[in-house]
Amino acid sequence: MSILVVAFALICFVVLVTVLFIAVEKRKTDARMNQFINRLKELGSLNNLEFTSQEMLKGIAIGLDGRQRKVLVLMGNHETTFSYRLFNVNDVAICEVKHEYNTVNLGLKNDKTDRDLEKIILRFEMKGTQESVEVDFYNIRTSDVYEIKESAEKAKRWEALLAEMLKERSKKAARLNNISVRLLIM
């Protein structure tokens, strides 16, 4: 009988420690997310941005001001340090979703390989000499496998949103071109 009591007490102790550990980690994660949200809002305010769309990812936040056509990408480097990139959508040449794979040799005699998804990236290729900006929507090192589908959908949604803005820019440029051609003809 006393063995059952000790076993029950030991199980209760392990469960309690596990629950406490999970609660502490969740509190840390929530605090980090709040820091990210506050920093994004602060940077948006400093740059006179009003976000029409924003996305919080693991270690990265992205915000879009549709009216001013600006994108802010906030990256968390460590627990409390951040870096960011702010750019105008008009400076983007190409916005596309990229899937990066890691090739794994299966060790079979016929040298078969398997490809594992390593990252889902939204890549902003800039015009001119500006450095490209990449936003990781999924990274095998920091994300769980079950997040792949949701991450891919989020990345596609952002790609479609920005593609629409880039299309608007092209239409506007074409209209201005037509106006200047008409003025030249007259």
SVG drawing of the C-alpha trace seen along z (x, -y; Angstrom):
<svg xmlns="http://www.w3.org/2000/svg" viewBox="-6 -69 31 71">
<polyline fill="none" stroke="black" stroke-width="0.4" points="0.0,0.0 2.8,-2.5 4.4,-1.8 1.2,-2.9 1.1,-6.1 4.8,-6.9 4.3,-6.1 1.2,-8.4 3.0,-11.2 5.9,-10.8 3.6,-11.0 1.8,-14.0 5.2,-15.7 6.4,-15.0 3.1,-16.3 3.2,-19.4 6.8,-20.2 5.9,-19.7 2.9,-22.0 4.9,-24.7 7.6,-24.4 5.1,-24.7 3.4,-27.7 6.8,-29.5 7.7,-28.9 4.3,-30.1 4.7,-33.3 8.2,-33.9 6.7,-33.3 3.8,-35.6 6.2,-38.3 8.4,-38.0 5.4,-38.2 4.2,-41.3 7.7,-42.8 7.5,-42.1 4.0,-43.7 5.0,-46.8 8.3,-47.2 6.3,-46.9 3.8,-49.5 6.6,-51.8 8.5,-51.5 5.3,-52.0 4.5,-55.1 8.1,-56.5 7.8,-56.1 4.2,-57.4 2.8,-54.1 -0.7,-52.8 -0.6,-49.0 -3.4,-47.7 -2.0,-44.1 0.4,-42.6 1.7,-39.1 3.5,-37.8 5.8,-34.9 8.5,-33.2 11.2,-35.7 9.8,-38.0 7.0,-40.4 5.8,-42.0 3.6,-45.0 2.1,-46.7 0.9,-50.3 -1.2,-50.0 -1.9,-53.7 1.8,-54.7 2.8,-51.5 5.5,-50.7 6.5,-47.4 8.2,-47.1 10.0,-43.8 11.0,-43.4 13.5,-40.7 14.3,-39.5 18.0,-38.8 18.1,-37.8 15.8,-38.0 15.6,-41.8 17.4,-43.1 15.7,-43.8 16.6,-44.9 14.2,-46.0 14.0,-46.9 11.5,-49.5 11.0,-49.8 8.6,-51.1 6.6,-48.7 7.5,-50.8 11.2,-49.7 10.3,-46.0 11.0,-44.4 9.8,-40.9 7.9,-39.5 7.7,-35.7 7.4,-32.7 10.4,-30.4 10.6,-26.9 14.1,-25.8 14.8,-22.1 17.5,-20.1 18.6,-16.9 19.1,-13.9 20.9,-10.8 18.9,-7.8 21.9,-5.5 20.5,-3.0 22.6,-1.2 21.0,-3.0 21.9,-6.4 18.3,-7.5 17.9,-10.9 15.0,-12.6 14.2,-16.3 13.0,-17.8 11.4,-21.2 13.8,-23.5 12.2,-26.9 9.2,-28.8 10.4,-32.3 8.7,-35.4 11.4,-37.1 11.4,-40.8 13.9,-41.3 14.6,-45.0 15.2,-47.2 18.8,-48.5 21.5,-47.8 19.3,-47.5 19.7,-44.2 16.9,-41.7 14.7,-41.1 13.6,-37.6 10.9,-36.8 10.9,-33.2 7.3,-32.0 8.5,-28.5 11.9,-27.3 12.6,-23.7 14.8,-24.8 12.2,-27.0 8.9,-25.7 7.0,-22.4 6.2,-20.2 2.5,-20.6 2.8,-24.4 3.9,-23.9 0.5,-24.1 -0.6,-27.2 2.8,-28.9 2.6,-28.2 -0.9,-29.7 0.2,-32.8 3.1,-33.3 0.9,-32.9 -1.6,-35.4 1.2,-38.0 2.5,-37.3 -0.9,-37.8 -1.5,-41.0 1.8,-42.5 1.5,-41.2 -1.8,-43.1 0.0,-46.3 2.8,-45.7 0.2,-45.3 -1.5,-48.6 1.9,-50.2 2.4,-48.8 -1.1,-50.0 -0.4,-53.5 2.9,-53.6 1.2,-52.5 -1.4,-55.2 1.2,-57.9 3.1,-56.6 0.0,-56.9 -0.6,-60.5 3.0,-61.5 2.8,-59.9 -0.4,-61.8 1.2,-65.1 4.2,-64.4 2.0,-63.7 0.0,-66.9"/>
</svg>
